[in-house]
Amino acid sequence: MLKEIDLTGIYVGPIILYMLISIPIFLAVRLLLSRIGFLSFVWHPALFEIALFGIILALVVSLR
């Protein structure tokens, strides 16, 4: 597990690093889902994307 990151005297949690790792993965998955037309079947796309990002973030944290 990562410890706190020191940014010029300000300590931030490791979740920031996990989020930065998750963002490109999320963007790639979202692009793939929109290209195959899956997002047109989703009732609430914004809610689905937030849940998808949460799942990807949880996977990144658990794999760490």
C-alpha positions in Angstrom: 0.0 0.0 0.0 1.3 3.5 -0.8 1.8 6.0 1.9 0.9 9.7 1.7 2.5 11.7 -1.1 4.3 15.0 -0.2 3.6 17.7 -2.7 5.6 20.8 -1.5 4.6 20.3 2.1 1.0 19.2 1.4 0.3 15.6 2.1 -2.2 13.9 -0.2 -3.6 10.4 0.0 -2.6 7.7 -2.4 -6.1 7.7 -3.9 -5.0 10.6 -6.1 -2.3 8.4 -7.7 -4.9 5.6 -8.1 -7.3 8.0 -9.8 -4.6 9.2 -12.2 -3.9 5.6 -13.1 -7.6 4.9 -13.6 -8.5 7.8 -15.8 -6.8 6.6 -19.0 -8.2 3.1 -18.5 -11.7 4.6 -18.0 -11.4 6.8 -21.1 -10.3 3.8 -23.2 -13.2 1.7 -22.0 -15.7 4.5 -22.5 -14.4 5.0 -26.1 -14.8 1.3 -26.8 -18.3 1.2 -25.4 -19.4 4.2 -27.3 -17.9 2.9 -30.6 -19.7 -0.5 -30.3 -23.0 1.4 -29.4 -23.4 0.1 -25.9 -24.0 3.5 -24.4 -27.2 3.9 -26.5 -28.8 1.1 -24.4 -27.9 2.7 -21.1 -30.8 4.5 -19.3 -28.6 7.1 -17.7 -25.2 7.4 -19.4 -23.7 9.8 -16.8 -24.6 7.6 -13.9 -23.3 4.5 -15.8 -20.0 6.3 -16.4 -19.5 7.3 -12.8 -20.2 3.7 -11.7 -17.8 2.4 -14.4 -15.1 4.7 -13.1 -15.7 3.5 -9.6 -15.4 -0.1 -10.7 -12.2 0.6 -12.5 -10.8 2.5 -9.6 -11.7 -0.3 -7.2 -9.9 -2.8 -9.5 -6.8 -0.6 -9.7 -6.7 -0.3 -5.9 -7.2 -4.0 -5.3 -4.5 -4.9 -7.8 -2.0 -2.6 -6.1 
